[in-house]
Amino acid sequence: MRSKRLFLASSVLFVLVTLLFIGSVGASSEMWSQTYGGAGSEAAYALVETPDGGYALGGDTNSFGLKWETEGWLVKTDANGNVQWNKTYSRSIRSLIVTSDGGYALTGSGLFVKTDAYGNVEWNRTYSGVSLIETSDGGFALAGSKNDDFSIVKIDASGNREWNRTYGGPEVERAHSLVETSEGGFALAGGTIVSEGNGYRAWRFWLVKTDENGNMLWNQTYGHANEEAYSLVRTSDGGFALAGTKYIWDPANLGVGNYDFWLVKTDANGVMEWNQTYARTDGDKAHSLIVTSDGGYALAGESYTETFGEGIEHDFWLVKTDGYGNVEWNQTYGGAHREVAYALVETCDGGYALAGYTRSYGAGSTDFWLAKTDEKGFIPEFHPPHICVGSPQNKTYTTDRVSLNFTVNEETSWMSYSLDGQDNVTITETTLNLTELVNCSHYITVYATDMDGNTAASETIRFTVAKEKETEPPPPPATSWTTTAIAIAVAVAAAGAAILLYYTKTKKQNKK
């Protein structure tokens, strides 16, 4: 029976599995993506950056077990996403952490496993959870759902149960995320169904705060349509931030709406301070939230569009905000079919790593997908080129001959520029030499197409030409009557002197 073979599959032959599952979709030292999978289907739900700069992904697979049964799968990579080792376990993995001793702890449905640094089982217990933390006393806490209620199981460092609690009302509650509070208690977030009393029932964000023994201190709900929180973080001011999905009704058609990312910020008592929604397509769901090193937030999940006749297309979606939830940038990643991001970390080099699954790069089945970005969420293979024109906005030139330099971050098949809205001029160099510019403000935009056919435009640069007029010979100075009179007198005196000299010479000659 399957229950008697718990963790029996944890010694999958590494060489055989490696030959089966490793795939690559582009790689570099800073920005890359990698897929991992076998002949069946895999999905990654948890991700951590490891102390050596690599990554560990946890999820499930049915490629390597007996009779195509679903098992837990842990994959360890180096900093470039290359597999170093992998292990399978008899239950799916939903949460994964690096423990203080350098090993791993992982949990899922009916599963809690403590391993060494190479994924070898040290001990295991039959606890269930979808969110796992190592507590300040060296033990662990698991959050999940039990009998349609939130639940927490607290265990010591050896896996012995210390206590468990459930929280809920007459409706259904689903817990998704757990954190330890600064006082040693816990906060867990998810969704609860709320009945409006008129027959209308809908999901709401639900946040529960407990003491160190799991006794509820308070709880708060947020939302008014259909909302569910999938990720919870503590904030530096002692409050909390929750991310998930929110249903937005179409005001023109109240029977239709879309799902958006939803970010809620609360104070230490769970009172909402602000909230923000983020929409890209027909449906967006945030599965993971982190506080970034600059005090802002990053949310990762899925963005999907229903295309007539072609089904639904999903992509990874990463949104970066400031400390008040205002968008700084966002990026999407994906192929022609389906990608869903469940886990997100900020990496030691200031970039981001996202994990989930993809259906776009296999033969119909899904694979683990790990994507590594730079600090702006950039991965070249999923984006058009980035163009930067080396000229500040609103610069003034005193010449009609202006040179501008620009850079493109990848190889191009075509480049051009447009000056003052005119037709594009094809260029082959990254220096623009503009001549015979008239005195006024000018606007220039540079365009580039990469080798994959992606085209991008630079920021439009405004500059001004204020060329000085050419120097002309000065006009003759104005004259006055005094000056004229003096000139005439001098001329008359000179003529008189000449006549006198001529008369004197003639008289002398006659005497001789």
KACORKA-V988033 format. One line per field, one symbol per residue. ss: DSSP state (h for helix, s for strand, l for the rest). phi: phi as a letter, one per 40 degrees, with the letter a starting at -180 (. if undefined). psi: psi as a letter, one per 40 degrees, with the letter a starting at -180 (. if undefined). A space follows every 10 residues. Layout:
BEGIN
ss->???
phi->???
psi->???
END
This chain:
BEGIN
ss->lhhhhllhhh hllhhhhhhh hsssllllll lsssssllll lssssssssl llllssssss sllllhhhll ssssssslll llsssssssl llllssssll lllsssssll ssssslllll ssssslllll ssssllllls ssssssllss ssssslllll ssssssslll llssssssss lllllsssss ssssslllll ssssssssss lllllsssss ssllllssss ssssllllls ssssssssss llssssssss ssssssllll lsssssssll llssssssss slllllssss ssssssslll ssssssssss slllllssss ssslllllss ssssssllll lsssssssll llllllssss sssllllllh hhllllsssl llllssslll lsssssssll lssssssssl llllssslll ssssllllls ssssssssss llllssslll ssssslllll llllllllll hhhhhhhhhh hhhhhhhhhh hhhhhhhhhh hl
phi->.cccbdgccc bdcccccdcc bcbbbgaacb baabbaibcc bbacbbabcc dcgcabbbab abcbccffcc bcbbbbbccb gccbaaabbc bcbbaabccc cgcbbaaacg babbbccbgc ccaabcbbab abbccccgca bbbabafgbc abbbbccbgc ccaabbaibc cbbbcbabbc cccgcbbbba bbcbccgbgc bacbdbbbbb ccbgcccaab bbhabbbacb abbcbccgcb bbbabbcbcc ccaccbabcb dbbbbbccbg cccaabbbbb bcabbcbabb ccccgcbbbb abbbbcbdgb gbbbbdbbbb bccbgcccaa abaibcbbbb cbbabccccg cbbbbaabbc bbbhcbbdbb bbbccbgcbd cbaccbbbcc accgcbbbac bbbbbabbca cbbabaabbf gcdcbcbbbc bbbbbfccci cbbbbbbabc ccgcbbbccc cbabbbcccc cbdccdccbb cccccccccc cccccccccc cccccccccc cc
psi->iddefhedee fhhddddddd ehiigiiied hiiiihiada iihheihihi deeaihhibi ifdeahffih iihhhhiaee ehhdiiiiie iiheihihid eeaihiiahf hhhhiaeeeh hdiiifiiie hhihieeeai hhiaihffii ihhhiaeeeh hdiiiihiae ahihhdihih ideeaihiib iihhheefeh hiiihhhhhi aeeehhdiii ihiechihhe ihiiieeeai hiibihhhih degeeiaihi ihhhhiaeee hhdiiiihhd adhhhheihi hideeaihhi bihihhhhee ahhiihhhhh iaeeehhdii iihiaebhhh heihihidee aihiibiiee eafdiiiihh hhiaeeehhd eeiiihhhhg hiifihifie hhhhiiihei iieiiiihhf eiiihhieif hhhhifhiha iihhhhiiha eeehhiiiih hhihhghiii hihiiiiiii dddddddddd dddddddddd dddddddddd d.
END
